[in-house]
Amino acid sequence: MLAAAPTPSSAEASQSASSSAARADEEVQSGTSEETDGARPRARGLRRYLEREVARSHHFLDHGVLAPEVGLGSPHIYRVGLRIGLFDHLTLGATMHWLPGEQVPAWSPLVAVAFYRGRVLELGAHYSRLLYPPPVADLDPETISFQRRADLLLGSLSLSQAWFSAGVDVGWARGLEADLLPESGDELNQTPVRRDRLAAGMHLRVGNRRWGVNGKLSYPFLAAEVAIDLRFGLFERRPKARFWAF
């Protein structure tokens, strides 16, 4: 008769299982270490990018900066706003006013995207809506009798030096205007029509990283404003700046 082949002892089986588990743990740890090593240079690169020196911009906020602002001008009379900067290239916010005759505040989103930001030159685009006062009810046929509105999508080019940043805006505007050839003969209640127009403007900022005085002008939906903004670092990566630092 043939003898049965010897089976491995329980101790040998346990040792083999332990070796397999140890090899699996080493493979997992090795893969995790490689992923971590690959992520660290990217994180360091992002930190260095967000710490680099850039211009004190009119349209674009630095990463982690919160900016309340108040402005006076035409046609909106006044407005208050709040913006925040993300990754140096995206600025989001909103602005509003509440005038007599308005049942609710009129507001506009503020969106700005920077394509390039350097120490001297900036390129980007921004969107906003002009805030108009409510229409006036009178017997003057020249008075606008409907609620006006204009949306602006403009590209911008800015040059900066020390405390000064100035540039030009060119793009597209869509707004409501009075129809010059209305079908109705009512001269007191104009018919609004929506028109697309080529738009242009100028902007200027004087200030540092913590405060600034801003001015802007746009056409053909004529608007002009002087505003003051304060900029607070919530989670910015750049060194802290003083309000009176040059």
Number of C-alpha atoms within 10 A of each C-alpha: 3 4 5 6 6 6 6 8 8 9 8 10 11 10 11 12 11 12 12 11 12 12 12 12 12 12 12 12 12 12 12 12 12 11 11 11 11 11 12 11 11 11 11 11 12 13 13 12 14 19 16 11 12 16 24 28 28 24 22 27 27 26 22 21 22 23 20 17 19 16 20 16 16 17 15 21 16 19 20 18 19 18 22 23 24 19 15 22 17 20 24 18 18 16 22 18 19 19 17 9 10 12 9 10 11 18 18 17 15 18 19 24 22 20 13 12 19 15 15 16 17 23 17 20 19 21 17 20 18 20 25 18 21 19 14 13 12 12 11 12 12 12 16 20 21 17 14 17 16 19 18 22 20 21 20 24 18 22 19 22 13 13 15 18 22 19 19 18 22 19 16 16 22 18 19 18 19 19 13 10 9 13 8 9 9 10 14 15 19 21 19 18 12 13 13 12 15 13 19 22 20 18 21 22 25 20 23 22 23 19 20 23 18 21 20 20 19 18 15 12 20 14 17 18 19 17 18 19 23 19 21 19 20 12 12 19 19 17 8 11 13 11 15 10 9 10
